[in-house]
Amino acid sequence: MRIIAGRFGGRRLAVPKAGVRPTTDRVKESMFAMLQARVDFDDADVLDLYAGSGNLGFEALSRGARRVVFVERSRDARDCIRSNADKLGVSDQVTIDPAAVSNYLARAVGGDARSSFDIALADPPYDEPIDTLPDLVAPLLRAGGTLAIEHESGMSFEDHPNVETYRDFGGTRVSFFHYQLRRP
């Protein structure tokens, strides 16, 4: 797996031995092209949920993000994120939270001042129930914030009031949500 563009473009990332489904280069390249048409990565604060190897968050850092909070409960995956951050020299821009995503969101929405983001990225396991994820993430996004979720193409968020667009890649779909106003 590699970083597609930006200051780390072409650099390879380590991947945990098991338990992750890394985003393919094709999906990631398209996802970030669509994101860059909507948001400015320069100095953005990014939340990477179900982080795995940190693939999506490191791509955001490579494109100019200020910091990334990686949420990942697997110890092996967290070790991999730490290793990748060290290898790229961005450890000071990275926070790794060891919680399950549902626990992190419940705690962060409770008022943690560091929990305000411009961009949220999520690549959950396909068997993870995520139908409420856009509403759970919304309070953490600043006005104009964007959420991108990579999920199984059979699932649809088309009726969600904040869904902006989606793109299919075989059995994978990436849904984009835009939040004009910060939610209470």
N, C-alpha and C positions, 0 to 999 in steps of 0.2 A: 504494500500500500504506500502511496506517495502523496505529497502535497502538490496540488495542481498548479497554483499560481502565487504570485507575491514574493516576498523576500526569501521564503524558504522553498520556492517552487522547485520541484524535482527531488527534494529530499525525501528519503524513505523513512517510514515510521514502523516501529515495532508493533506487533499485534499479539494480544494474549493468546495463550495456547488453545484455549477452549472457551465456549460460552458466548462468543460474539459473532455477529453477522456484519462484517465491515461493509460500509457503503462503497459501492464500486466507483471507480474513477469516472465512468460515464455519468452515473447518477449525480455524483458530487459536483462534477464540472457544470452540469446543467442547473443543479440546485443553486450553486453559487452565482452563476450568470444571472439567474432570475432574481436572486437576493440583491445582487449589486445594482440591478435596475430599480430596486425599491428602497434600498437603505445605503447609507454611507458607513463603511467599515472603519474609517479613520476615527480612532479614539472611542470606538463603540465598546460597551460593556456587553459581554455575551454569556449566555447560560447554555451549557451543553448537557442535556438530560439523557440518561442511559448512555453515558459517554463511551463505554467500551475502551478502545485504544486512545480516544481523544481525537480521532481523525477529523471530525467536523470542527471542533474547537480550535485545533491547531491550524486548520485551513483559514479560519477567521483571523487568528493572530497573524498569520502570514500575509493576510490582506490588509492589515493595519489596525485590528482591534486592540484596545488598550489592555483588557484583561478578560479572562475566561474563568468561569466557575464550572468545573466538571462535577457532575453528580453521578456517582457510580458505586454500587454496593459490593461488587466483586473485588476482593483483595488483589487477585492476579491482574485484573484490569487496572486498578489504581496504581499498582507497581509499574505497569506498562506506561501509564500516563506520566508518572514521575520520571521514568527513564526517558521518554520522548521529550519531556520539558527540559530535562538536563541536557540532552543531546542537542536540542535547538537553542539552548541558552536563554530560555524564557521562564524559568522557574519563578521569578519574581512577579510574573504576570498571571500566574496560575494558582487557583485555589481548588483543592480536591476535597469534595464532601463525600464521606463514606456511607451516606444514608440511602435507603430506598427512595426512589423519586417521590412517592406519595408522602413519605415522612418529611422529606426536604421541603416539598411545596407547602405542607401544613405548617411547618416551622417558619419558613421564609415569609409566608403571607401574614404571619403573626406579628410582623413589624420590624424584622431585621433590616437595618438601614442599608446594609450592603446588598440587599436583594432588590435592586432596581436595574433593569436591563433594557438595552436597545433592541437586542436580537436574542431569541431563544431558538435553539435547535434541539430536535428530539428524534432519536432513532431507536424506538423501543423494540423489544422482541415482538415478533408478529403475534404471539399468543397473549400478549399483555393487554388487558382491557384499557383502552385509551379514549373512549368516547367522550369523557369529561375533561380530558387533558387541556384543550384550548381554553376552557373556562377556569381551570385551576392555575394556569400559567398567566392568564390575563392580568391579575393584580400586580404581578411582578414586572410588567412591561411599562416603560415610560410612554408618554403620549407619542404616537407615531411608531410604536414598536411593532416588530414583526416576529411571528412564530412560524417555523418550518418543521413539519413532521413527516418523516419517512415512515411509510406503513404499507401494509398489504394492499394491493390494488382493489381487492374486493370490498374494502371499507370505504365509506364515503362521508365526507363532512359537508357536502354540497348545501345542506339546509342550515348550516351554522351561520349566524349573522355576521361573523367577522371573516369568513373564508373569502379569500380574494381570487384564488385560482388554484389549479392543481395540474400536475403533469404525470403521465403514466410511463413507466419503463418496464414493460413485460408484467411481471407479478408484483412490481413495486410502484407505489404512488407517492409523490411528494405533494402535500397540501400546504398552502401558504395562507396565513391569517394576518390581517393588518388591524391594528387597534389605534384609532384616531385619538381617543381620549383615554387617559389613565383610569382604570376601573377602581372603585373604592375598595 
